[in-house]
Amino acid sequence: MRELITKLEETGNLNQTEWIALINGRTPKLAEFLFERARAVRHQYYGHDVYIRGLIEFTNYCRNDCYYCGIRCSNASVARYRLTEDEILDCCQTGYRLGFRTFVLQGGEDAWFTDKRMAVLIRAIKTRFPDCALTLSIGEKFRESYKLFHDTGADRYLLRHETYNANHYRMLHPASLSAIRRQKCLFALQETGYQVGSGFMVGSPGQTAEYLAEDMLFLKQLNPHMVGIGPFIPHHATPFAMEKAGTLELTLFMLGLLRLMLPKTLLPSTTALATIHPEGRKMGILAGANVVMPNLSPQENRKNYSLYDNKRCMGDEAAEGLAILTQEMEEIGYHIVTTRGDSLVTIQDHNQELNLKDFTGGNENV
């Protein structure tokens, strides 16, 4: 299997059969070799820098009813909240003092935050903090909405595709949502001019190596500026409450593969990794990741943005724990930097890729 890792590093490409063989054939020794190569590639492009993003979970209302998500609309046990504009700006001010130069507004698909309200909020943040990047993570919208937000000042947009395979997508979501709709949103975001982030869950119910291979083929074509992956972790108030969580081992392996396939992309070491293992954050960085997202949300709200059980939101996961996080990164030879931390993926890189709309991997044409 080492020859497949070497091929991936040299060419950035594997076919579906090779992806499946590599994922199914992984061993601890192979993973060690992979992480060594992933770190070398990461150092080539990004050195030992770790970029920080200030995560602001500004609403836990959501119109969707995704089967894995703790803030799904049918979960009546959630204490719902929405942050006001002043509360959000206070979060940004706190983060700015700490050195954050990217803020991530993340929330459920909350109809109260209309396009007009979002535009006012985006403009307020960019006016107050003009040297900072603003990332949105608020789900599926119309192309016109994406354009309005971008024109108002939003720089980046995170929208994980969750799983490329249409049948698998239907296992995880109600009929009102579709894989193709999700993918079309990603195309619209790219065409609008955002720095785009996508990603998938690892170990979600029903997932196979074949599905993961399709995810990798899709991401190769998309060539996003960022890829966020994390292990599936069940939530007690969802239909998947009794399902097994995704593993640290497979998540780290996929991180390493992503670094070799997309050397210029930004890869976060996610909160979900830190949730399933005390050293998960560090292990993600050592597998090739180069971004962390401490939580800037008000402490009283964090427990209510519970996408999955036992989510870590304090300590080194919190913005106020930045000194702890800095020390942890230094212990493994990395350092936190207080810059915007833009991706090295460029328009030229995208132009070198195949047209996404011609990609036909999986069960449905894109």
Solvent accessible surface area in square Angstrom, and as a share of the most:
residue,aa,sasa,rsa
1,M,84,0.37
2,R,122,0.44
3,E,118,0.53
4,L,24,0.12
5,I,0,0.00
6,T,55,0.32
7,K,78,0.33
8,L,0,0.00
9,E,55,0.24
10,E,133,0.60
11,T,76,0.44
12,G,8,0.07
13,N,75,0.38
14,L,11,0.05
15,N,82,0.42
16,Q,60,0.27
17,T,103,0.60
18,E,33,0.15
19,W,2,0.01
20,I,35,0.18
21,A,37,0.29
22,L,0,0.00
23,I,3,0.01
24,N,99,0.51
25,G,24,0.23
26,R,67,0.25
27,T,69,0.40
28,P,122,0.77
29,K,147,0.62
30,L,11,0.06
31,A,13,0.10
32,E,121,0.54
33,F,35,0.14
34,L,0,0.00
35,F,35,0.15
36,E,89,0.40
37,R,67,0.24
38,A,0,0.00
39,R,68,0.25
40,A,40,0.31
41,V,12,0.07
42,R,0,0.00
43,H,56,0.25
44,Q,132,0.59
45,Y,71,0.27
46,Y,13,0.05
47,G,27,0.26
48,H,77,0.34
49,D,40,0.20
50,V,0,0.00
51,Y,26,0.10
52,I,1,0.00
53,R,5,0.02
54,G,0,0.00
55,L,13,0.07
56,I,0,0.00
57,E,0,0.00
58,F,2,0.01
59,T,1,0.01
60,N,0,0.00
61,Y,75,0.28
62,C,25,0.15
63,R,147,0.54
64,N,19,0.10
65,D,34,0.18
66,C,18,0.11
67,Y,62,0.24
68,Y,29,0.11
69,C,22,0.13
70,G,0,0.00
71,I,5,0.03
72,R,24,0.09
73,C,65,0.39
74,S,66,0.43
75,N,9,0.04
76,A,105,0.81
77,S,88,0.57
78,V,28,0.16
79,A,58,0.45
80,R,61,0.22
81,Y,22,0.08
82,R,88,0.32
83,L,7,0.04
84,T,77,0.45
85,E,71,0.32
86,D,101,0.52
87,E,71,0.32
88,I,1,0.00
89,L,10,0.05
90,D,90,0.47
91,C,8,0.05
92,C,0,0.00
93,Q,59,0.26
94,T,55,0.32
95,G,0,0.00
96,Y,64,0.24
97,R,166,0.61
98,L,70,0.35
99,G,10,0.10
100,F,0,0.00
101,R,54,0.20
102,T,0,0.00
103,F,0,0.00
104,V,1,0.00
105,L,0,0.00
106,Q,36,0.16
107,G,9,0.09
108,G,7,0.07
109,E,12,0.05
110,D,8,0.04
111,A,84,0.65
112,W,111,0.39
113,F,18,0.08
114,T,62,0.36
115,D,52,0.27
116,K,158,0.67
117,R,104,0.38
118,M,2,0.01
119,A,7,0.05
120,V,70,0.40
121,L,6,0.03
122,I,0,0.00
123,R,127,0.46
124,A,23,0.18
125,I,2,0.01
126,K,38,0.16
127,T,102,0.60
128,R,126,0.46
129,F,8,0.03
130,P,99,0.62
131,D,70,0.36
132,C,2,0.01
133,A,0,0.00
134,L,1,0.00
135,T,3,0.02
136,L,0,0.00
137,S,19,0.13
138,I,6,0.03
139,G,12,0.11
140,E,6,0.03
141,K,36,0.15
142,F,142,0.59
143,R,118,0.43
144,E,126,0.56
145,S,7,0.05
146,Y,1,0.00
147,K,114,0.48
148,L,69,0.34
149,F,1,0.00
150,H,55,0.25
151,D,94,0.49
152,T,21,0.12
153,G,19,0.18
154,A,2,0.02
155,D,31,0.16
156,R,13,0.05
157,Y,0,0.00
158,L,24,0.12
159,L,4,0.02
160,R,74,0.27
161,H,1,0.01
162,E,13,0.06
163,T,1,0.00
164,Y,5,0.02
165,N,4,0.02
166,A,4,0.03
167,N,66,0.34
168,H,0,0.00
169,Y,1,0.00
170,R,132,0.48
171,M,93,0.42
172,L,0,0.00
173,H,6,0.03
174,P,26,0.16
175,A,107,0.83
176,S,101,0.65
177,L,19,0.09
178,S,47,0.30
179,A,4,0.03
180,I,48,0.24
181,R,85,0.31
182,R,33,0.12
183,Q,5,0.02
184,K,112,0.47
185,C,4,0.02
186,L,0,0.00
187,F,12,0.05
188,A,7,0.05
189,L,0,0.00
190,Q,42,0.19
191,E,95,0.43
192,T,29,0.17
193,G,47,0.46
194,Y,5,0.02
195,Q,40,0.18
196,V,1,0.00
197,G,1,0.01
198,S,1,0.00
199,G,0,0.00
200,F,0,0.00
201,M,10,0.05
202,V,0,0.00
203,G,24,0.23
204,S,4,0.03
205,P,13,0.08
206,G,40,0.39
207,Q,31,0.14
208,T,59,0.34
209,A,15,0.11
210,E,77,0.34
211,Y,43,0.16
212,L,3,0.02
213,A,0,0.00
214,E,13,0.06
215,D,0,0.00
216,M,0,0.00
217,L,34,0.17
218,F,0,0.00
219,L,0,0.00
220,K,29,0.12
221,Q,27,0.12
222,L,1,0.00
223,N,11,0.06
224,P,0,0.00
225,H,21,0.09
226,M,18,0.08
227,V,0,0.00
228,G,5,0.05
229,I,0,0.00
230,G,3,0.03
231,P,6,0.04
232,F,3,0.01
233,I,18,0.09
234,P,25,0.15
235,H,6,0.03
236,H,127,0.57
237,A,33,0.25
238,T,13,0.08
239,P,81,0.51
240,F,24,0.10
241,A,31,0.24
242,M,181,0.81
243,E,77,0.34
244,K,180,0.76
245,A,46,0.36
246,G,7,0.07
247,T,73,0.43
248,L,32,0.16
249,E,88,0.39
250,L,21,0.11
251,T,0,0.00
252,L,11,0.05
253,F,0,0.00
254,M,0,0.00
255,L,0,0.00
256,G,0,0.00
257,L,0,0.00
258,L,0,0.00
259,R,0,0.00
260,L,4,0.02
261,M,2,0.01
262,L,6,0.03
263,P,38,0.24
264,K,64,0.27
265,T,0,0.00
266,L,4,0.02
267,L,0,0.00
268,P,5,0.03
269,S,0,0.00
270,T,25,0.15
271,T,24,0.14
272,A,11,0.09
273,L,0,0.00
274,A,2,0.01
275,T,29,0.17
276,I,53,0.27
277,H,63,0.28
278,P,106,0.67
279,E,77,0.34
280,G,0,0.00
281,R,5,0.02
282,K,32,0.13
283,M,61,0.27
284,G,0,0.00
285,I,0,0.00
286,L,59,0.29
287,A,1,0.00
288,G,0,0.00
289,A,0,0.00
290,N,0,0.00
291,V,0,0.00
292,V,0,0.00
293,M,31,0.14
294,P,0,0.00
295,N,6,0.03
296,L,9,0.05
297,S,1,0.00
298,P,29,0.18
299,Q,98,0.43
300,E,118,0.53
301,N,21,0.11
302,R,10,0.04
303,K,144,0.61
304,N,32,0.17
305,Y,5,0.02
306,S,29,0.18
307,L,47,0.23
308,Y,27,0.10
309,D,35,0.18
310,N,134,0.69
311,K,35,0.15
312,R,71,0.26
313,C,21,0.13
314,M,90,0.40
315,G,39,0.37
316,D,10,0.05
317,E,3,0.01
318,A,0,0.00
319,A,2,0.01
320,E,91,0.41
321,G,6,0.06
322,L,20,0.10
323,A,81,0.63
324,I,92,0.47
325,L,0,0.00
326,T,39,0.23
327,Q,109,0.48
328,E,36,0.16
329,M,0,0.00
330,E,104,0.46
331,E,105,0.47
332,I,40,0.21
333,G,44,0.43
334,Y,6,0.02
335,H,80,0.36
336,I,27,0.14
337,V,29,0.17
338,T,72,0.42
339,T,69,0.40
340,R,73,0.27
341,G,5,0.05
342,D,55,0.28
343,S,15,0.09
344,L,74,0.37
345,V,10,0.06
346,T,58,0.34
347,I,127,0.64
348,Q,117,0.52
349,D,21,0.11
350,H,43,0.19
351,N,114,0.58
352,Q,145,0.65
353,E,46,0.21
354,L,130,0.65
355,N,88,0.45
356,L,18,0.09
357,K,108,0.46
358,D,105,0.54
359,F,29,0.12
360,T,83,0.48
361,G,16,0.15
362,G,29,0.28
363,N,81,0.42
364,E,57,0.25
365,N,103,0.53
366,V,21,0.12
